[in-house]
Amino acid sequence: MAASVQISYFATSETVPQVRPPAEGGPDAAVVIDVLRATTTIAWSLENGAEAIEAFAELEPLDAAAAAWPQDLRLRAGERGGKRVDGYDLGNSPLAVTPEMVAGKRIFMSTTNGTRSLAVVKPVPLLVTACLPNRSAVARRLLDRDCQQVWIVGSGWEGDYSLEDSLAAGAVAAAAMAVSPHGGVGCGNDEMLAALALWHQWANDTEGCLRAASHGQRLMGIGNHDADFVCCAAVDTLEIVPFQAEPGVLKAS
């Protein structure tokens, strides 16, 4: 019997097909992943009380939108090349989005890779973000919503494949299969099968995988990010599922 849920994986936003409506064979759910570090930071921001995350691919529209928001209720988070954009309140570290910093505020966010992936699948009916800390919560949400065609989109690094996003894609799919173990979840493409194999290889050493990845090496080369690695590598420590409440705006659920 064919699986009722098909999960496909696209390792970078550049490989995502044109989004069509579900009635025309398109996805009814999309999951965006940027483990190091955008989607981990998004999850922790909302967990710690941020009102919303408004995502932008570019900095100029971010600045314009932020300027129109009340000054005491906004923060600008900008990251390029792993470093905080000069003059911005935040970079892209999940450790920086403490309750004292973000509670009640809207974070206007742009990162090198993750926010670009969000823009690609913005039209999908259910759009959520995942990381290792909330991977089981995301899997349960997909099944609770009776999603049939799920696209997981890795953010990669400037268009190239990233090991850590594929690890998390496999982690989400494995969690969905565990919740629905009797053939209810299947792999929609070979990339998803490969991501599952990667998860089974590294499930007991997620931090080791993140550090071995090229972007992990990049982060280690520009500073001490040990605490970020520990946070981003943690599995199933969050129940929050960031979802697109309106185009480009992520809220907690």
N, C-alpha and C positions, 0 to 999 in steps of 0.2 A: 504494500500500500504506500502510495506517495506521501511524503511529509506534507503536513498542512501549512507549515511555515518554511519558506525558503530564505536563507540568509546569504547574501552575496557580499563580497568584500572588494573594495577598490582601494588600492594602496595609496593613491594620491588623488587630489581633486581633479587633476588633469585627465585621469583615466575614467572619470565618472561619465556614463552616457547622458544624453539629453534627458532631463526629467520629463516624463509624461504622466498624465493622470492615472490613478489606479485602474480605472475602467478601460484604459488603453494599454494595460500591461505594465504600467509604471509602479514604483514602490508606494506602499501606504505608510511606510516608516523609514526614517533615515537616522543613523547613529553616527555622529561625528566624534572622532578620537584625535587627540593631540596630547599624548601622555606627558611629554616633556616640553611645555608644561601647561598649555592653555586650558585644556579641559579639566585637568586636575585643579587648576586655580579657579576656574568657573565653579566647580562643585563646592570647593571650600569657601568661596566668597558667599554663595547662597546659603550654605550651611551656617555661616557666621553672621547671617542677617542682612546681607545686601538686598536692596529692594529689587534689583534686576541687573542683568548684564546686557548692555547694548553693544553688539559686535560690528566692527567695521573692517573691511579689507585694507583701507587706506586711512592715513592720518588726517587729511584735510577735512573730509566729511565728519570725522569723529570730532574734531575741534569745533566745527560749526554746530553740531548737535549738542555738545557739552555746553557751549556758550549759551544756548537757549534754555538750559536747565538751571534751576536755582543753585546758586554757588555753594550753599551749605549742604546740599543734598547730592553732590556729584563728585566723582573722582575720575581722573583720566589714567588709564593703564595702557602703556605703550611699550612694545618690545620689538627690537630689530636685531637680528644676529645674536640672540641670547642675552642682550643687554637692554636695560631700561632706556627708553627714549628721554633725552635731556629735557628737563622741565616738567615731566609728567609725575603724577603722584605715586604711581606704582609701575612696576615692570611686569614680570610674568611669574612671580614666585608664589606658590600656595602658602608659604610661611608668612608672607607679608600681609595677607588679607585677614587680619585678626578682627574679632568682633569690635574692638575699640576703633579700628580704622574704617570698617565697611558697613557697620550696622545702619540700616535705614537709608543707605545711599545707592544711587544708580552708578554703576561702573561702566564708563564708556571705554571699550577695549579694542585694541588692534594689536595683533601679533604677526610674526613673520609668516606663519603657516596656518594655524588653527582657524583664525577668523576668516580666512579665504575659503576654507572648506565649508564653513557654515553658509557662506554666500552661494556656493554652487548648488546646495540642496535646499535652499530657502523655500521653494514651492511645495515640498513634500508635506502631506497632511499632518504627520506626526514627526517632529524633528526634536531629537534629544541629543545630549552629549554624554559621553562615557569616558571613564578612566578606570584604572585598576581598583581604586577604592570603592567605586559604586557599580562595578560591573554586574553583580548579581541583582541589584535593585533595578538596573536598566533591563536586564533580561526578563525579570518578572513583569515589568511595565509593558514590554512588547507582547508578552503572552496574554496579560490581562486585557490588553486592547484588541486581542484577536487579529494581530497583524499577520498578513499573508506573505507579502513581499517586503523584505527588509534589506536595505542597503547600509552596510557599514563603510564609512569613508575615513580612511587614514589621511592625516595631513601631510606626512612626509616632511622633507626639508627642501624647500625651494624647488618643488617638482620632482625630487628624487625619493626613492623608497626609503622608509625608515623601519628599522627592526622593532623598535619599541611600540609603535602604533599597531603593527601586525601582531605582536604579542597580545596586546589588549583586545584586538578584534577577536583573536582566538579565545581569549578569556571570556568575553561576552557570549560568544557562540556556545562555548562549553557550559556556561552557566544556564543558558536557555535549554540546552539538551538535557542537563541534569534536572531541571524543573519539569520538562516534558520528555521523559526518558523512553517512551514507547514509539519511536519513529516520528514524533510530531514535529521535529525540527530537522531540516536538512540543509546541506550546503548547496548554494546556488551557482557556485563557480569554483574553479580549481584554486583560485587565490584564497578562498575561504578554507578549503581543505588544508592548504599550506599553512595558513595562520593557526588553525587548530593544532597541526603538528608542532608548530613552534611553541604554542602554549604548553603542550604536553612535555616538551623538551625542557622548558624553563620555569614551569609552574612553582617549583620549590626554590627557585633562586631568581625572583623577578628583579631584584636590585642588581644582581650580577648581569642580567640581560641588558638592563637600562644603561649600566656603566660600559658594557662592551659595545653598545651601539655607537655609530659614528656621531650622533648628536650628543650622546652621553660623553663621549670623548671631547667633543667641542666644549661642552659646559665645564668639564673639568679643566680644560685649558684656559678658560677665562676667569676662573675664580673658584672659591670653595663653595660648592653646592651640595655638600654632604647631606644636610638636612632636607633639601629639596628631593634628593634621590630617595631618602627613606620615606618621605611623604608620598611621592609619586609611585613608589614600588609597593606600597601597602595594598593588600587585597581585601575587599569586602569590609572596609571600615566606615563606609558611609551608606546611608539609606536614601539620600536625596537624589532626585532625578531632574536635572535642569532640562526644561522643555521650552520650545519656541511659543511664547504666548501671543505674540504678534510679530510680523516680519522683522527679523534681526534682533528681537528682544527675547532674552532667556530669563525665565523665572523658576522658582523652586516648586517642586511637586513631590 
